[in-house]
Amino acid sequence: MLLLWLSLFKAETEEELKKIKEMGVPVMSQAINAYYTITASSEFREKERFRAKVRHDEAQALHNARKERELEIAKK
């Protein structure tokens, strides 16, 4: 049962969630249904969009810093 919960928490696609739900374990179906209910709210979606933007901005800043560092090294 622990492995089933771990697979639920690690699921990244709708297909993975579908496979877990198809196993017919009632508590897993309830957890997946609760997930869909929570993620359906506009407030949740807006927070997720904001988090994704922050992650993207951080990755872009890191990329730019590395690129600038490489240019500095190349100039020396």
C-alpha positions as CSV (number, residue, x, y, z in Angstrom):
1,M,0.0,0.0,0.0
2,L,2.9,2.3,0.7
3,L,4.3,1.8,-2.8
4,L,0.9,2.7,-4.2
5,W,0.8,6.0,-2.2
6,L,4.3,6.8,-3.4
7,S,3.3,6.1,-7.0
8,L,0.4,8.5,-6.5
9,F,2.6,11.3,-5.1
10,K,5.2,10.8,-7.9
11,A,2.6,10.7,-10.7
12,E,3.3,13.5,-13.2
13,T,0.7,12.7,-16.0
14,E,-3.0,12.1,-16.3
15,E,-2.1,8.7,-17.7
16,E,-0.3,7.7,-14.5
17,L,-3.2,8.9,-12.4
18,K,-5.6,6.9,-14.6
19,K,-3.6,3.7,-14.2
20,I,-3.6,4.1,-10.4
21,K,-7.4,4.7,-10.4
22,E,-7.9,1.7,-12.6
23,M,-6.4,-0.5,-9.9
24,G,-9.7,-0.3,-8.1
25,V,-8.4,0.6,-4.7
26,P,-11.1,2.8,-3.1
27,V,-8.8,5.1,-1.1
28,M,-6.7,5.8,-4.2
29,S,-9.8,6.7,-6.2
30,Q,-10.9,9.0,-3.4
31,A,-7.5,10.7,-3.2
32,I,-7.4,11.2,-7.0
33,N,-10.9,12.6,-6.9
34,A,-9.9,15.0,-4.1
35,Y,-6.9,16.1,-6.1
36,Y,-9.1,16.9,-9.1
37,T,-11.5,18.8,-6.9
38,I,-8.7,20.9,-5.4
39,T,-6.9,21.6,-8.7
40,A,-10.2,22.6,-10.4
41,S,-10.3,25.8,-8.3
42,S,-9.3,29.0,-10.1
43,E,-7.3,30.1,-7.0
44,F,-5.2,26.9,-7.1
45,R,-4.6,27.2,-10.8
46,E,-3.5,30.8,-10.4
47,K,-1.0,29.9,-7.6
48,E,0.4,27.1,-9.8
49,R,0.9,29.5,-12.7
50,F,2.7,31.9,-10.4
51,R,4.9,29.1,-9.0
52,A,5.7,27.9,-12.5
53,K,6.6,31.5,-13.5
54,V,8.9,31.9,-10.5
55,R,10.6,28.6,-11.3
56,H,11.1,29.7,-14.9
57,D,12.4,33.1,-13.9
58,E,14.9,31.5,-11.5
59,A,16.1,29.0,-14.2
60,Q,16.5,31.9,-16.7
61,A,18.4,34.0,-14.2
62,L,20.7,31.1,-13.5
63,H,21.2,30.4,-17.2
64,N,22.0,34.1,-17.8
65,A,24.5,34.2,-14.9
66,R,26.3,31.1,-16.2
67,K,26.4,32.6,-19.7
68,E,27.9,35.9,-18.4
69,R,30.4,34.0,-16.3
70,E,31.5,32.1,-19.4
71,L,31.9,35.3,-21.3
72,E,34.0,36.8,-18.5
73,I,36.3,33.7,-18.5
74,A,36.6,33.8,-22.3
75,K,37.7,37.4,-22.2
76,K,40.5,36.7,-19.8
